[in-house]
Amino acid sequence: MLHVTICDMSVNKKIKVGIIYLIIFLFTLHTTPTLYINSSFLGDFIKDENLGLLYIVSSILTIISLLLSPYILRRFGNFKTFIFVTVVEILAMFAMAFSDIPSVIVVTFLLSNLARALAFFSLDIFLEHNSQDKDTGNIRGLFLTIASMATLLGPLTASLVLVNQNFRTLYILSAVIMLPVLFIAIFKLKSFKDNHYHPMKLLKTLKRILNDIDLYGITAASILLHTFFSWMVIYLPIYLHKNIGLSFPEVTIIIAIALLPFILFDVTWGWLADKKIGEKELLIVGFIIMAMSTGAITFISTPNIVTWSIILFMTRVGASMVETMIETYMFKKIDDGDADMLSFFRITQPFSYVIGPALASILLVFIDFKFIFLVLGAIVFYGVRYALIIKDTR
C-alpha cells in the first residue's frame, strides 16, 4: 500500500514522507509503554483521588498549548519547535526515571504531555506539507496504521522490560527511543520551509468553523469519536475486570485484539475514500457500526474472551473507519498554513477527555455501570447526523 500511497509524489517528497513515517513510528512507540503505567507510577507520589484531577489539568494545559501553537510556529518555525519539544520530552522521561521528588514528577508529567501534543501537531505540519489532496486518504490512512502498529508494540515492550514493577526502566527506555527521533529530525528535516501560519484568533476560528458546514460537521464528529475513546480507555478495562470478572491478562488480550482494525483497515479506508467512495459514506457506516456494537456491550454478561474480542473488534472496525475519514476529510479541507484550524481540530481530543469522563461520572450516579455503554452507543449514533451534513470530496 505504501507504493499506492506515494506513487504520484516526487522522489524528494517520497523520501521526506518516509522519514516522517519513521519518526511517527518511533515517537508513538516511545509514548505507549509509559502510557499504560503512568497512573500506577504517579500513584506512588500523589493520592489516588488526585489522579483524575491531574489528568484533567493535563488536558486543559494541552488545550491551551494547542491554542498557542500557531503563535509558536510563527515565532520559531515548525522545525525548531519540533526539536525543542523533543528535547523537553527526552529530559522529562529521564526526570521521571530518576527523580523521587513528587513535585518534580508531577511537573515533568505535565510537561511531557504538553511536549507530546505539540510534537504530534508539528508532525501533522510536516506531513501535510509533503502531501497532495488526491493522496490524503492514503497518506493519513498509512499514518494512522503506522501509529497503531507502534501502539500495539508498546504494551508488549512494557511486558518484556518491566521486572518487579520497576516502572523507571520504562521511562529510561522511552527516553532512549526518542534519541534517534531527535537525530533523524535534526539531519533530515532541517531544510523544511515554513508556510505562512495563520494566527490563532479563537473567536474568528470558531466562527469560521460554525459558518462552514463541512468544518463544523467534521469537527463535531471528531469530538464524538474522542469521547468514545475516552470512555473506552477509562471505563472499559474496569468494567471487564470488576463487573464481568475477567482477569487483567485476559483484558489485555481482548484489548490487543480490539485494536487490530486500526492496523488492518486504516490504509484500505483511506484508499477507498480517495479512489472509490469518498469520506461521507464511510463516515456514516463507521458511526453506525460503532453505535450498534458499543450499545451491545450493555447486554453481554458472559466472561467469554472470544465473545468480548469479537464485539470490541467490531467497535474498533467502526472507529478505525470514522477516524480515518475524519483525518482524511479535514486534511483535504486545510493546508499546512492553516495552523489555526489544525490546532483547533487537535483540541477536540483533550477537550473530549475532559467532557467525556465528566459526563460518565454524572451518569454513574444515576444508572448502573453497564448502561453507560448503551448511552455511549446513542451518543456515537448521533455522529451520523454530522456525517450527513458534510459535502463529500468525490
C-alpha positions, 0 to 999 in steps of 0.5 A: 500500500505504501507504493499506492500511497506515494506513487504520484509524489516526487522522489524528494517528497517520497523520501521526506514522507518516509522519514516522517513515517519513521519518526511517527513510528518511533515517537508513538512507540516511545509514548505507549509503554509509559502510557499504560503505567503512568497512573500506577507510577504517579500513584506512588507520589500523589493520592489516588483521588488526585489522579483524575484531577491531574489528568484533567489539568493535563488536558486543559494545559494541552488545550491551551498549548494547542491554542498557542501553537500557531503563535509558536510556529510563527515565532520559531518555525515548525522545525525548531519547535519540533526539536525543542519539544523533543528535547523537553520530552527526552529530559522529562522521561529521564526526570521521571526515571530518576527523580523521587521528588513528587513535585518534580514528577508531577511537573515533568508529567505535565510537561511531557504531555504538553511536549507530546501534543505539540510534537504530534501537531508539528508532525501533522505540519510536516506531513501535510506539507509533503502531501497532495489532496488526491493522496490524503486518504492514503497518506493519513490512512498509512499514518494512522496504521503506522501509529497503531502498529507502534501502539500495539508494540508498546504494551508488549515492550512494557511486558518484556522490560518491566521486572518487579514493577520497576516502572523507571526502566520504562521511562529510561527506555522511552527516553532512549527511543526518542534519541534517534527521533531527535537525530533523524529530525535534526539531519533530515528535516532541517531544510523544511520551509515554513508556510505562512501560519495563520494566527490563532484568533479563537473567536474568528476560528470558531466562527469560521468553523460554525459558518462552514458546514463541512468544518463544523460537521467534521469537527463535531464528529471528531469530538464524538469519536474522542469521547468514545475513546475516552470512555473506552480507555477509562471505563472499559478495562474496569468494567471487564475486570470488576463487573464481568470478572475477567482477569487483567491478562485476559483484558489485555488480550481482548484489548490487543485484539480490539485494536487490530482494525486500526492496523488492518483497515486504516490504509484500505479506508483511506484508499477507498475514500480517495479512489472509490467512495469518498469520506461521507459514506464511510463516515456514516457506516463507521458511526453506525457500526460503532453505535450498534456494537458499543450499545451491545456491550450493555447486554453481554454478561458472559466472561467469554474472551472470544465473545468480548474480542469479537464485539470490541473488534467490531467497535474498533472496525467502526472507529478505525473507519470514522477516524480515518475519514475524519483525518482524511476529510479535514486534511483535504479541507486545510493546508499546512498554513492553516495552523489555526484550524489544525490546532483547533481540530487537535483540541477536540481530543483533550477537550473530549477527555475532559467532557467525556469522563465528566459526563460518565461520572454524572451518569454513574450516579444515576444508572448502573455501570453497564448502561453507560455503554448503551448511552455511549452507543446513542451518543456515537449514533448521533455522529451520523447526523454530522456525517450527513451534513458534510459535502463529500470530496468525490 
